[in-house]
Amino acid sequence: MLSRVRRAVGVLFLIALVAIPARMAESATPTQSRATPKSSTSARAGATAKRATSGTARRSVSKSTARGKSSAKTSIRKGTTTRKGKVATRGRRTRRSTPPAGGVYARNAILVDPRTGEVLFEKNAARQVPIASLTKLMTALVFLEQKPNLRREATVTATELDGGGRTRLRNGEQVALGDLLHLSLMCSDNVATRVLARESGLTHDAFVARMNRKAGELKLSGSRFVEFTGLDEHNVSTAADVARLLHAAAHDPLIQDVTTTREYAFRTERGEHVFRNTNRLLYGHWDVLGGKTGFISEAGYCFATWVREQGRDLIAVVLGAPTEATRFADAVRLIQKATPARAQATDDAHGARIASASRAAAH
């Protein structure tokens, strides 16, 4: 009986030993099955998070772009940098600047009545400064003293072209002396001026020496010349001296005729040359009796002119003007001050017209 009981207990024990691992294995399978969906959910969550991050990034970029556009618009309104990084051209309107005391922007100036010698206005008129191409007035006087045949032709060479700056002439070109004189005085052609000095019959040193002696004869005590074009800043004078120089030069009928010619043309074997006078007052209502422009960086913009206004002769000289336009505007204001009846009617309109014309003209 006891043995039967023992066998029954042993059988039950064996059954239990077999059943428990099976149960455990069975319960383990669903756990793995549930783990798989969890992993999938994590992947989906990761993908979702990635999309969310990407969306956030896109939104961030979009906002950044929007801010950029807004900033760009603001910048345009302020007149600073645009979306493309360029400086906006639109900005605050600036007031039209008024002339300084005395009405002259140039560093040196004078207005003289040549008939009486009365000085009507002066600004640093005795100060010695470079005068650029106003030098060519003295060059023309010395050249014409040699009684040249103005129809005779001269050959332009590399020597004159070297360092002569802008010119209409070419190496080997044959040009009449009279045509070269027009180029020199009307549009400040340095190459033409050099050829004239060479063809004068004087050596370089003799020509310059005569220029300085002539300055002494004309009582130009503040004037000194080292060459005949004005390219060298050591050609110096004063506003008062230049007024006397222009008065003497324009008394020569040929110099007066050339310096008051608006447009001139001549032909060589290289073709036709057509050019205009750089004196802008010739294109207005003024009765101009002579004049000359000049510029090098050391001298600034220079201008001397002799006009007859309301029956009165006036010589205006401005040296060291800051721009091409202001040299003419300065001269106009000086002349109008001496002729008040004209000044009231023409100041703004004519000043603007002169400034506009000067921008279109080459020195």
MARMI-617945 format. One line per field, with one value per residue (C-alpha): x, y, z; chain; residue in three letters; residue number from 1. Coordinates in pm, whole numbers. Layout:
x c(X,...)
y c(Y,...)
z c(Z,...)
cadena c(A,...)
residuo c(ALA,...)
num c(NUM,...)
***
This chain:
x c(0,277,463,160,137,506,470,170,360,656,437,282,628,743,433,499,860,751,454,637,907,639,433,735,821,465,454,787,662,392,648,873,578,482,839,844,557,730,1038,824,652,991,1094,772,824,1179,1058,788,1045,1273,989,899,1259,1273,950,1082,1398,1197,981,1297,1448,1120,1111,1473,1398,1095,1308,1568,1306,1167,1517,1595,1281,1373,1724,1590,1374,1676,1887,2153,2206,1951,1874,2151,2405,2413,2384,2043,2050,1743,1812,1724,1701,1988,1942,2096,2415,2447,2769,3013,3062,3152,2984,3305,3399,3743,4044,4157,3956,3941,3704,3859,3740,4024,3944,3990,4193,3937,3929,3562,3618,3915,3980,4344,4417,4787,4858,5095,4942,4967,4764,4761,4666,4619,4994,4906,4805,5169,5286,5068,5204,5567,5494,5325,5610,5824,5603,5536,5377,5054,4988,5311,5268,5460,5497,5379,5647,5670,5863,5560,5321,5517,5343,5124,4799,4479,4519,4353,4688,4881,5246,5363,5054,5113,4923,4925,5054,4731,4533,4770,4714,4339,4390,4615,4391,4044,4076,4415,4585,4931,5079,4977,5131,5460,5475,5414,5702,5929,5841,5891,6263,6354,6503,6306,6512,6507,6129,6073,6320,6124,5800,5950,6089,5748,5593,5832,5739,5370,5444,5332,5545,5385,5429,5699,5714,5920,5756,5494,5189,5088,5128,5399,5264,5572,5410,5268,5091,4827,4466,4562,4848,4629,4378,4658,4788,4445,4404,4737,4676,4323,4452,4618,4349,4439,4437,4106,3959,4076,3971,3622,3562,3297,3375,3661,3741,4040,4151,4480,4580,4455,4104,3894,3931,3628,3633,3464,3589,3600,3489,3122,3035,3063,2741,2528,2423,2762,2970,3304,3625,3868,3916,4096,4031,4283,4311,4568,4511,4757,4586,4223,3981,4091,3916,3984,3740,3689,3329,3147,2824,2583,2853,3110,3422,3495,3771,3696,3958,3896,4178,4146,3773,3664,3476,3447,3096,3185,3462,3205,2938,3188,3278,2912,2827,3117,3012,2649,2740,2891,2582,2288,2018,2115,2182,1827,1679,1936,2113,1951,1856,2187,2397,2220,2264,2636,2684,2499,2698,3029,2964,2920,3240,3585,3866)
y c(0,233,148,234,567,629,538,771,1057,988,998,1324,1467,1368,1519,1839,1848,1818,2056,2348,2404,2374,2630,2848,2813,2889,3197,3308,3309,3571,3785,3783,3845,4148,4271,4285,4529,4739,4756,4854,5118,5254,5268,5443,5679,5741,5803,6029,6211,6242,6379,6611,6725,6767,6960,7171,7233,7330,7557,7702,7763,7907,8138,8227,8300,8501,8691,8739,8875,9095,9211,9268,9474,9671,9719,9843,10090,10209,10224,9974,9615,9430,9056,9014,9188,9499,9847,9988,10299,10445,10654,10977,11277,11519,11892,12090,12233,12607,12778,12874,13229,13442,13197,13020,12658,12697,12743,13056,13306,13660,13882,14184,14468,14471,14825,14983,14716,14712,14387,14308,13982,13782,13466,13371,13552,13607,13248,13062,12734,12495,12615,12307,12381,12754,12739,12702,13068,13163,12888,13029,13382,13266,13042,13321,13560,13344,13439,13080,12982,12832,12649,12456,12093,11922,11552,11410,11181,10929,11185,11415,11125,10979,11085,11333,11191,11182,11305,11287,11269,10962,10886,11001,11216,11535,11831,12204,12430,12630,12314,12218,12560,12498,12158,12312,12603,12459,12115,12123,11863,11824,11641,11925,12176,11987,11982,12359,12423,12192,12368,12717,12711,12732,12455,12323,12523,12837,12816,12777,13059,13286,13194,13309,13629,13701,13652,13916,14156,14112,14168,13818,13810,13493,13290,13037,12780,12464,12324,12429,12199,12239,11869,11953,12085,12311,12541,12782,13116,13310,13390,13756,13670,13442,13726,13945,13659,13600,13973,13984,13660,13752,14082,13874,13846,13488,13363,13540,13385,13033,13045,13168,12908,12657,12380,12314,12049,11965,11673,11486,11171,10981,11121,11407,11554,11730,11871,12128,12396,12299,12649,12584,12953,12962,12759,13000,13363,13502,13730,13554,13734,13461,13174,12853,12546,12328,12027,11807,11641,11872,12184,12081,12220,12559,12811,13161,13356,13706,13807,14123,14150,14445,14652,14574,14361,14111,13853,13567,13315,13011,12776,12452,12396,12053,11942,12026,12161,12389,12570,12700,12760,12956,13179,13236,13336,13584,13743,13764,13934,14215,14231,14202,14271,13954,13754,13754,13621,13358,13228,12888,12804,12898,12749,12414,12430,12503,12219,11975,12081,12049,11685,11607,11778,11623,11826)
z c(0,94,-221,-429,-265,-327,-696,-729,-570,-796,-1106,-998,-934,-1281,-1437,-1248,-1364,-1729,-1703,-1535,-1809,-2078,-1901,-1860,-2227,-2325,-2112,-2256,-2620,-2573,-2389,-2697,-2922,-2716,-2716,-3095,-3117,-2851,-3066,-3369,-3165,-3064,-3430,-3521,-3233,-3352,-3707,-3573,-3363,-3668,-3878,-3596,-3571,-3947,-3938,-3656,-3852,-4158,-3948,-3793,-4136,-4253,-3956,-4010,-4375,-4274,-4027,-4299,-4537,-4268,-4183,-4549,-4591,-4284,-4420,-4752,-4571,-4375,-4688,-4571,-4685,-4901,-4923,-5181,-4964,-5180,-5050,-5113,-5321,-5163,-4861,-4698,-4920,-4864,-4865,-5142,-4996,-4988,-5097,-4821,-4702,-5002,-5238,-5350,-5291,-5456,-5230,-5417,-5617,-5744,-5940,-6112,-6329,-6589,-6708,-6366,-6189,-5908,-5709,-5648,-5460,-5342,-5146,-5082,-5409,-5328,-5227,-5461,-5581,-5881,-6180,-6407,-6770,-6712,-6781,-7150,-7168,-7106,-7343,-7620,-7563,-7587,-7888,-8084,-8004,-8233,-8532,-8644,-8974,-8843,-9170,-9146,-9048,-8771,-8695,-8364,-8217,-7935,-7731,-7708,-7654,-7363,-7043,-7228,-7095,-7298,-7654,-7994,-8170,-8288,-8338,-8681,-8746,-8945,-8798,-8883,-8606,-8606,-8541,-8260,-8103,-8102,-7938,-7673,-7573,-7633,-7475,-7299,-7518,-7365,-7664,-7896,-7654,-7648,-8027,-8035,-7795,-7994,-8320,-8174,-8255,-7886,-7678,-7381,-7133,-7348,-7385,-7009,-6939,-7172,-6994,-6665,-6814,-6966,-6621,-6489,-6769,-6686,-6314,-6220,-5907,-5770,-6089,-6176,-6457,-6498,-6813,-7068,-7024,-6659,-6581,-6327,-5995,-5970,-6226,-5972,-5966,-5772,-5855,-5892,-6129,-6340,-6384,-6522,-6738,-6893,-6955,-7141,-7336,-7446,-7582,-7852,-8122,-8212,-7851,-7792,-8106,-8018,-7652,-7744,-8018,-7916,-8163,-8401,-8663,-8880,-9094,-9123,-9309,-9000,-9029,-8898,-8550,-8398,-8045,-7824,-7589,-7221,-7113,-7027,-7014,-7392,-7416,-7215,-7257,-7160,-7381,-7329,-7429,-7323,-7083,-6993,-6779,-6599,-6373,-6206,-5870,-5693,-5829,-5817,-6076,-6209,-6432,-6557,-6772,-6904,-6970,-7062,-6866,-6879,-7046,-6778,-6825,-6549,-6504,-6268,-6156,-5935,-5833,-5639,-5680,-5547,-5861,-6227,-6176,-5886,-6075,-6323,-6059,-5848,-6143,-6228,-5872,-5862,-6190,-6086,-5761,-5965,-6189,-5946,-6203,-6389,-6074,-5941,-6264,-6360,-6048,-5992,-6351,-6506,-6226,-6272,-6649,-6618,-6368,-6597,-6901,-6718,-6631,-6999,-7110,-7099,-6943)
cadena c(A,A,A,A,A,A,A,A,A,A,A,A,A,A,A,A,A,A,A,A,A,A,A,A,A,A,A,A,A,A,A,A,A,A,A,A,A,A,A,A,A,A,A,A,A,A,A,A,A,A,A,A,A,A,A,A,A,A,A,A,A,A,A,A,A,A,A,A,A,A,A,A,A,A,A,A,A,A,A,A,A,A,A,A,A,A,A,A,A,A,A,A,A,A,A,A,A,A,A,A,A,A,A,A,A,A,A,A,A,A,A,A,A,A,A,A,A,A,A,A,A,A,A,A,A,A,A,A,A,A,A,A,A,A,A,A,A,A,A,A,A,A,A,A,A,A,A,A,A,A,A,A,A,A,A,A,A,A,A,A,A,A,A,A,A,A,A,A,A,A,A,A,A,A,A,A,A,A,A,A,A,A,A,A,A,A,A,A,A,A,A,A,A,A,A,A,A,A,A,A,A,A,A,A,A,A,A,A,A,A,A,A,A,A,A,A,A,A,A,A,A,A,A,A,A,A,A,A,A,A,A,A,A,A,A,A,A,A,A,A,A,A,A,A,A,A,A,A,A,A,A,A,A,A,A,A,A,A,A,A,A,A,A,A,A,A,A,A,A,A,A,A,A,A,A,A,A,A,A,A,A,A,A,A,A,A,A,A,A,A,A,A,A,A,A,A,A,A,A,A,A,A,A,A,A,A,A,A,A,A,A,A,A,A,A,A,A,A,A,A,A,A,A,A,A,A,A,A,A,A,A,A,A,A,A,A,A,A,A,A,A,A,A,A,A,A,A,A,A,A,A,A,A,A,A,A,A,A,A,A,A,A,A)
residuo c(MET,LEU,SER,ARG,VAL,ARG,ARG,ALA,VAL,GLY,VAL,LEU,PHE,LEU,ILE,ALA,LEU,VAL,ALA,ILE,PRO,ALA,ARG,MET,ALA,GLU,SER,ALA,THR,PRO,THR,GLN,SER,ARG,ALA,THR,PRO,LYS,SER,SER,THR,SER,ALA,ARG,ALA,GLY,ALA,THR,ALA,LYS,ARG,ALA,THR,SER,GLY,THR,ALA,ARG,ARG,SER,VAL,SER,LYS,SER,THR,ALA,ARG,GLY,LYS,SER,SER,ALA,LYS,THR,SER,ILE,ARG,LYS,GLY,THR,THR,THR,ARG,LYS,GLY,LYS,VAL,ALA,THR,ARG,GLY,ARG,ARG,THR,ARG,ARG,SER,THR,PRO,PRO,ALA,GLY,GLY,VAL,TYR,ALA,ARG,ASN,ALA,ILE,LEU,VAL,ASP,PRO,ARG,THR,GLY,GLU,VAL,LEU,PHE,GLU,LYS,ASN,ALA,ALA,ARG,GLN,VAL,PRO,ILE,ALA,SER,LEU,THR,LYS,LEU,MET,THR,ALA,LEU,VAL,PHE,LEU,GLU,GLN,LYS,PRO,ASN,LEU,ARG,ARG,GLU,ALA,THR,VAL,THR,ALA,THR,GLU,LEU,ASP,GLY,GLY,GLY,ARG,THR,ARG,LEU,ARG,ASN,GLY,GLU,GLN,VAL,ALA,LEU,GLY,ASP,LEU,LEU,HIS,LEU,SER,LEU,MET,CYS,SER,ASP,ASN,VAL,ALA,THR,ARG,VAL,LEU,ALA,ARG,GLU,SER,GLY,LEU,THR,HIS,ASP,ALA,PHE,VAL,ALA,ARG,MET,ASN,ARG,LYS,ALA,GLY,GLU,LEU,LYS,LEU,SER,GLY,SER,ARG,PHE,VAL,GLU,PHE,THR,GLY,LEU,ASP,GLU,HIS,ASN,VAL,SER,THR,ALA,ALA,ASP,VAL,ALA,ARG,LEU,LEU,HIS,ALA,ALA,ALA,HIS,ASP,PRO,LEU,ILE,GLN,ASP,VAL,THR,THR,THR,ARG,GLU,TYR,ALA,PHE,ARG,THR,GLU,ARG,GLY,GLU,HIS,VAL,PHE,ARG,ASN,THR,ASN,ARG,LEU,LEU,TYR,GLY,HIS,TRP,ASP,VAL,LEU,GLY,GLY,LYS,THR,GLY,PHE,ILE,SER,GLU,ALA,GLY,TYR,CYS,PHE,ALA,THR,TRP,VAL,ARG,GLU,GLN,GLY,ARG,ASP,LEU,ILE,ALA,VAL,VAL,LEU,GLY,ALA,PRO,THR,GLU,ALA,THR,ARG,PHE,ALA,ASP,ALA,VAL,ARG,LEU,ILE,GLN,LYS,ALA,THR,PRO,ALA,ARG,ALA,GLN,ALA,THR,ASP,ASP,ALA,HIS,GLY,ALA,ARG,ILE,ALA,SER,ALA,SER,ARG,ALA,ALA,ALA,HIS)
num c(1,2,3,4,5,6,7,8,9,10,11,12,13,14,15,16,17,18,19,20,21,22,23,24,25,26,27,28,29,30,31,32,33,34,35,36,37,38,39,40,41,42,43,44,45,46,47,48,49,50,51,52,53,54,55,56,57,58,59,60,61,62,63,64,65,66,67,68,69,70,71,72,73,74,75,76,77,78,79,80,81,82,83,84,85,86,87,88,89,90,91,92,93,94,95,96,97,98,99,100,101,102,103,104,105,106,107,108,109,110,111,112,113,114,115,116,117,118,119,120,121,122,123,124,125,126,127,128,129,130,131,132,133,134,135,136,137,138,139,140,141,142,143,144,145,146,147,148,149,150,151,152,153,154,155,156,157,158,159,160,161,162,163,164,165,166,167,168,169,170,171,172,173,174,175,176,177,178,179,180,181,182,183,184,185,186,187,188,189,190,191,192,193,194,195,196,197,198,199,200,201,202,203,204,205,206,207,208,209,210,211,212,213,214,215,216,217,218,219,220,221,222,223,224,225,226,227,228,229,230,231,232,233,234,235,236,237,238,239,240,241,242,243,244,245,246,247,248,249,250,251,252,253,254,255,256,257,258,259,260,261,262,263,264,265,266,267,268,269,270,271,272,273,274,275,276,277,278,279,280,281,282,283,284,285,286,287,288,289,290,291,292,293,294,295,296,297,298,299,300,301,302,303,304,305,306,307,308,309,310,311,312,313,314,315,316,317,318,319,320,321,322,323,324,325,326,327,328,329,330,331,332,333,334,335,336,337,338,339,340,341,342,343,344,345,346,347,348,349,350,351,352,353,354,355,356,357,358,359,360,361,362,363)
***
